[in-house]
Amino acid sequence: MPAFAAFSPTSVSVLPLKSVTTNPSVERWNCAACGSPIGAPFAYLPDQIYIPLGIIDGDDLIPQIHCHAGQAAAWLHLDGGLPQAVETGRDKLTDLD
């Protein structure tokens, strides 16, 4: 399962994108030049945009919660004293904004 970070729409700026709708409530953004995945806004989460962790350059982001912690790989140990949501952290993420 890929790892994503959730951001508020006002904190994200992106380059030219190719938008693909995978179902009525999910839009996926890909790089217009190479097709690489860039992010995904979900209609049912209007205050969040999800960006794959692998494309984020820099280590100055400070996580606030671990979501889907119940699906973490057995070798992954989530430390740091952050709150953990066993499944979705949708409501908690909205409250953190």
Residue, then its C-alpha position, 0 to 999 in steps of 0.5 A: m500500500p502506498a504512503f500518502a500525506a494529507f494537505s489542505p488545498t491551500s497549502v498545495s501548489v502543483l505544476p500542469l497536471k493531467s486529471v483522471t477521474t477513477n470513479p465519481s468521487v475520486e480524481r487523480w492528478n498525474c504529471a502532464a509530461c510523464g504521467s507520474p502520480i502527483g496527488a488525489p483530491f477526493a470529493y468526499l474529503p473537500d479539505q484534503i489533498y493526498i500527495p504520495l510521500g515518495i515525491i515530497d522533496g525535503d524533510d521539513l514536514i512534521p506529521q500530526i497523525h498516523c492513519h491506517a496504522g492497523q494496515a502497517a507492514a509488520w516491520l514498520h514501527l510507528d513511533g514518536g508519540l503521534p496519535q494513530a488511527v487504526e483505519t481512516g483518520r478522516d475526521k481527525l485530519t479535518d479537526l487538525d486543520 
